[in-house]
Amino acid sequence: MSPIYPLKESTPKRWVAFSFLLVLLIDFIPVASPWVYPLPDFTLIMLAYWLLHRPQLVGIGVAFCLGLLVDIGTNSLLGQHGLAYSVAAFLIERNRRQIVLNSFGWQAIAVAGAMLVSQLVVFFVSLFQQQPFPLWRLWLPSIITGLLWPQLNNVMLAIAHYRRSRK
């Protein structure tokens, strides 16, 4: 039995919704200009987590809706993050079985790759809008996402075990 098994059987929908609300609020915190570039997209990281561990609750439609909420909350071009999240969600869903079977290190590489693809979609949309977008901004959030992925898994599993032990 894997350590993720208890999370799969006992996660209520309201916990998934609360986690998305929490990371949306974190993404909406205003940050000064030089510090905003290395920050990963916390909503996309949580989306990847739930896509891997509860695919029956979260899909590409949820990814698109979350992307629209991020567009509204960050004053971005409407649909930009929706498209980026949908592409990343498709890639994660398509390879979900292979990703879940690997260790957290390999999962981190896969999620960082999905983040990089998402950043590339945002980059190409900004090219059509003729907005400046430095290329180094593509790599840094993806690397930080890869570093945060094992910690997110550990935190979410600890929460699941705590909730299960209280019952």
Secondary structure, 3 states (H helix, E strand, C coil): CCCCHHHHHHCCHHHHHHHHHHHHHHHCCCCCHHHHCCCCCHHHHHHHHHHHHCCCCCCHHHHHHHHHHHHHHHCCCCCHHHHHHHHHHHHHHHCHHHHHCCCHHHHHHHHHHHHHHHHHHHHHHHHHCCCCCCCHHHHHHHHHHHHHHHHHHHHHHHHHHHHHHHC
